Amino acid sequence: MNIWGYKHRFSEKGKRYAVTTISLLSYLISLPFVMMNLFRKKEIDHEKIEKLLIIRNDGIGDFILSLNALHTLRRSFRRAKITACIPSWQEEIAVASNLFDEIIIFDAKKSEYLSSALRFTNLFSDMLRQIPLLRRKQFDLALDIRGDLRNRIIIFLSAVPYRVSFDVGGMECLLTHQIHYREKTHEVDHFNDLAIFFTDDKIKYYVDFNVSMADEEKAKMVMEMHGIRLGEDFLVVVHPVSRWRAKAWPKENYAAVCDRLMSKWGINVAVIGATEDSEEITEMLRMMDKEAITTAGELSIPQTAALLKEAALFIGNDAAPMHMAAAVGIPVIALFGPTDPEIYGPYGEGHTVIRPDIPCRCASKKVCSNPIQFCMNSISVDSVFDHAERYIKQKMEDRIRVAQELQ
């Protein structure tokens, strides 16, 4: 149990104190069993692992950040049947990843969990209902990839003999193996630490969205319907929404940046989002003088990845599309407020993170406690425009140089 690490794992004091208290009590109650585990054989024999369970209850962005580690685990357990136990909102990207032999959805496809105040209770109730099924499957090894006390309870009650996760997250006493949670480390590297535990190979950063030709054709067709030739026209992709209101830059600011970029550079702007984001995105588009297009609700996650691959630049909040854009290799301008970009920022080189000049004082990352001094409001339109303009200018110069070389 890494109590100091709880400070970095849980930024909200109330949640941190609650998880710490529960964990300490669980240690005291289970102390005899913990002592017995000290004298048991700890090594995990890869050859004997036939059924591997990966359980998680986090967001789509977290799944994207873990793709590198999941590919490594797939290679490490080539002969094992790997089952993912995940929430419904991760199903599309899990299927597209082609990394799992079986996928178990533990909730009733209730997307409202993503923004519900009762997410913890309701989601955990649905997870508990899967225990009889998980017990019948008789897994050899379970991996809590997020680091969450709910996951530890589930895999313990599912009678999985080997249970592996981080040494933070709560209820570590229910694990058989703990991986040290490094402080101030990017999430991609955290997930890689879990994978490294099972392999001697050097891990290289590798993300594959498994975008099919059908996905590429769909993305191209949708963009052509909007008058944009994907891969030929200069395209900037914008994602102005966030499930956590405290992480969202004002829509009128996004509208102003898009207007200025389109007016000065004559570029195309596509605003992406899920079906449930359509209302917010439409509101933003109405604020604009220029005409941008939106693909909200028209493209799946793999199809959105196909769209992003052909874009010149991405601008957006700390959310799943930002991680997707970074993973497919296009430059990202990420706007950050209450979350730490050192841990959750766009992974890799060539990206820009813009943070407010004032410190975030939110009691929760989800809702700003002081809208008057809302930290995201202090990010200026000029700052975002200037960074975007530098990327666009460089991209256009590169295109001109390539065209001249081909002549």
N, C-alpha and C positions, 0 to 999 in steps of 0.2 A: 504494500500500500504506500503510495507516494503522496502524502498529505500536502507537501509543498507544491506538488504538481497540480493539485486541485485548483490553486489560485490561477493558474494559466489555462486550465481546462474549462473552468466555470468563471466567467467574468462577473456574473451577477452574484452578489454576496448572499442573498437569500437562498438561492439554489445551491451555492457552494456549501453553506452551513448545513442545509438540510441533508445533502448527499454525504457530507463528512460525518454527521451525527448518525445517520442510518448505517453507514459503513462501519463505524467504530462499534456500534451496538451489535452488528452482525458478526464482527470479529470476536467479540466477547462471548456471544451465544455459541458460536461454532468453534471456539478455541480447541476443544478436544480433537475435532476433525482436522483442523489446521495443523495441529501437532502431528497427527497421523500421516498427513500428506508429506511432511518433511522427511519421513523415512521410506517413502515409496519411490520406486524407480521413476525418474522424471523424463528420460529420453523418449522421444517420439520416433518410432520406426516407420519411415516413409513407406516401406514395402508392405506394411500391414494396414495402412490406411486405405480402405476400400470405399468408404463413404465419408465425404467431407461436407459439413454444413457451414455456410457463411450467412450470418444473420446481421441485419442492419435496420435502422429505422430513422435514417437521416434524409437529406434532400437530394435532388437531382445533381446539384453542384458537387456535393460530397461524393456522389457516385462517379462523376467525371474525374474528380481529383484522385480517386482510388483505382482508376482503370489500369494504370501502370502496374500497381501492386497486384491487381487481379490477374493480369496477363502473366506475371511472374509465378503466382500461385498455380495457375493452370499448367504452366510448364513444369513446375515442381511436382505436381501430382497428376502426371499424364494418365496413369491407369485408374485413378480414383473417379468415382461418380461425384460430381460437385453439385450441391443443391444450394440455391439462394433463397433465403426466407426474407422477403422484402415487402415494403408497402406498395400499394397499387400505383402510385405516381412514379415509381422507379421501373415499372414493368417494361415499358416501351424501350428504354435504353438498355435494360438488362437483356432483353430478347435480342436486340440489335447487336449487342457486344459478342454474342455467340460464344460466351465463356462458360455457360452453365449447362449441365445435363438435365436439370430440373429446376423449375421456379415455383415457389410456394408464395402466394399472396396472402398476407395475414390479416388484412383489413377488408372491409366490404366496399372497396373502391370509393372511400369517402374522402374526396379531395379537399373537403373543408377542414380536414385535420391540419393542413398546412398553415392555416390562419386562426384556428380555433384556440380559445383560451383553455379548453378542456382536452387539448391534444394529448398531454401526458397520460391522463386517466383513460380516455376512450381508446387510444391506440394500444395501451398496455392491456386493456381488457380483451381486445381483439387478438393480441399476441398470445395471451394465456389460452385462448380457445384452440390454438394450434398444437398445444402440448401433447394431447393423445396421438395426433398424427405423427409428430416428430419422434415420439417414443417408439411407435411401431416401426419406424424406418431404421432404427438402431444405428445411428451415426457413430463413427469411430472418433471423429475429431470435429470440434466446433470452433469457429473463429468469430468473435465479436469484433467486427472491423471498425466500429465506431468508438467503442469505449463507453458503455451505457449500462447502468445497473439493471435496467429492464431486460436487456439482452442476456446478462449474466444469470438472472433468475430463470429465464426461459430455457437456456441451454443446460442449466443445472437440473431443473425439474424434468427435462427431456432425457435425463440419464445418459448424457454423452460423456464417455470416460476421459477424454482430453478436451480441455476448455481453455482457449488462449485469447488473450487480449492485452490492452495496456494496463499499467499499474495505477491508472486514474480512471475515474468514471463511476466509481461506487461499487460496493459489494465484491471487492477483489478476492475476498476469501472463498468465493465460489469458483474461482479459476484454478486450474492446475498449473498453468504457466503464465507468467506476467512479463510483458515487454515494457522496458522503460520508456516513459513518455518524455521526450526531450522538450525543454522549454524554448519558446520563441523560435520554433521550427515550422517550416511550411507544411501544410497538411499532406501534400504529395509525399514529402519525406517521412512524415509520420506513418502513412500507410505503407510506404516502402519498408519501414522498420519491421512491420509485421511480416512482410513477405521474406525479408532477409533472414528471419528466424528459421525459415524452412529451406534455405538454399545456401550453397557455398558460391554460387555464381555471382559475378558482379552485375548489379542491376543497372541497366541503361534505361533512360527515359524513353518510353514508347507508348503511344496512345493510338488506338485504332477504333474508329467509330463504326467500322464495318459498313460504310456507305455503299450501297449497291448501285448498279447502273439504273435500276428502276427509281431509286431515291434521287439520283442525279437528274434523271429525266423529268421527274415530278417537279423538282425545284426549278429547273430550267423552264418548264411549261408554265408554272405559276408566275414566274418573273416576266415571261413573254406576254402573258395576259395583261400585265401591268405596264407593258411597253419597255421592258428592260431586257437586254440581251446578256444573260449571265456569262461571265468570262470575257466579255468584250467591252461592255460599258463600264465606266468608272463608278464603283458602288461603295457607299459607306453604310454600314449597318448600325442601327441604334436600338438599344433596349432600355427604355425609360422607366420601367416598373420594378417593383420589389415586393415580395411577400411581407417583408418587415418595413413598415412605413418609415422608421427612423433611418433606413439606409437609402431612401429614394431622394434623388435630386429633383427639385421642382420641375414639373412638366413644362411650365412656361419658359424655363431656362433651356431645356432641350429644344423646344420649338425655336427659340431665338438663335441657338447655335446652328441648327439645321438650316434656317432661313439664310443666315450669313454665309454659310459654306456653299449653299446652292446658288446664291446670288453672285458670289465672287468667283467661284470655280466651275460653275455649270455642271456639278456632279449630280448623281442620283442618290437618293436616301431611301433606304428600306427600314421600316420600324418593325421589329419582330416581337413576338409574344405568344402566350397561350390563348386559348379561346376565352378564358375568364378575364384576360387582360384587354379584350377588345374595347370595352367602354372607356377605359383610361386612355388607351392609345388614340381612339377616335377623338377624345377631348383634346389631346395634345395636338393632333393634326389640325383641328379647328383653330388652334391658336396661331398657326403658321400662315404666312402670306404665300409662300411657295407651295407646290404640290408634291408631297412625299407619298410613298405608298406603304401599305402595311400587309404583312403576311400572317397576322395574328389568327390562329385557328386553322390556317390553310396548310401548314407543313408539320410533319412529325419531327421528332428530335433528330433522327438520321438525315431527313430532308433539310432541316435547318443547318445541320453540319455541312451538307453539300452546298448550300447557299453561302455559308460563311467562308468556305474554302475559296470561293471566287471573288470575295470582297477585298477591298483595298485597306479598310480600316473598320474597327469596331469601337463604339463609344457606349458605355453603359454603367449601371450600378453594380455593386457587389452581388452577383446572382449567377445562376447556372449558365446563361448564355455567355457571360464574360469568360468563364472557365472553358467553355466549348470553343470560343473564338481563339483563346490562347493555345488550346490544344491542337487546333487545326493549322496553326502557324501564321495567323495574320496579326498585325500590330493591334494592340488593345490600349485604349484610354479608359482607365477604370476610376470611378469616382467613389471614394471611401469616406465614411464618417465614423460610426461607432465600432466597426470591426477593424481588426489589425491586418493591414496588407502584408505584413511580414509572414503571417500565418495563412491568410486567406486571399492574398493578392494573385494576379495573373502569373502563372508559373512560366519561367523561361526568360529569355533575353528579348530586348526590343520593345518592351511595353512601358507605359507611363501610368503611374498612380498619382492622382490628384487628391490631396487631403485638405480639409479646412484648416484655417489658421488658428481657430479656437479649439480647445480640448472638448471632447464629447463628455457630457456630464449625465448622460441618460442612465437611469437606474436599470433600464432594460434596453437591449439592442433592438427590440421590436417596436417600441413606441417611445417617441421623444418626450421627456418629462418637462421640457422647457421650449415650447415651439417658438417663443419670441427670440431666443438665442440659438435656434436650431443650427447645429454645426454644419449641416449640409448646405444651408442657405448661404453660408459664407464663401462657398466655392463660386467664383465669379464666372459669368458667361465669357468674358474676355480671356480668362485663363484656359478654359476648355477649348475655345475657338483657336487660340494661338498654338496650342499643342497639336490640335487636329490639322491646322493649316500647314505646319511643318511636315507632318507625315504626308499629307496630300501633295505638297510641292515636291517632296523627294520622290514619291511614287510616280508622279507625272514626268519628272525628269528622267527617271529610270525607263519609263515607257518610250520616251522620245529617243533615248540612247539606243535601246534595243531595236527600235524601228529603223534607225539610221544604220545600225550594224547589219541589218538584214537586207538593206538596199544594195 
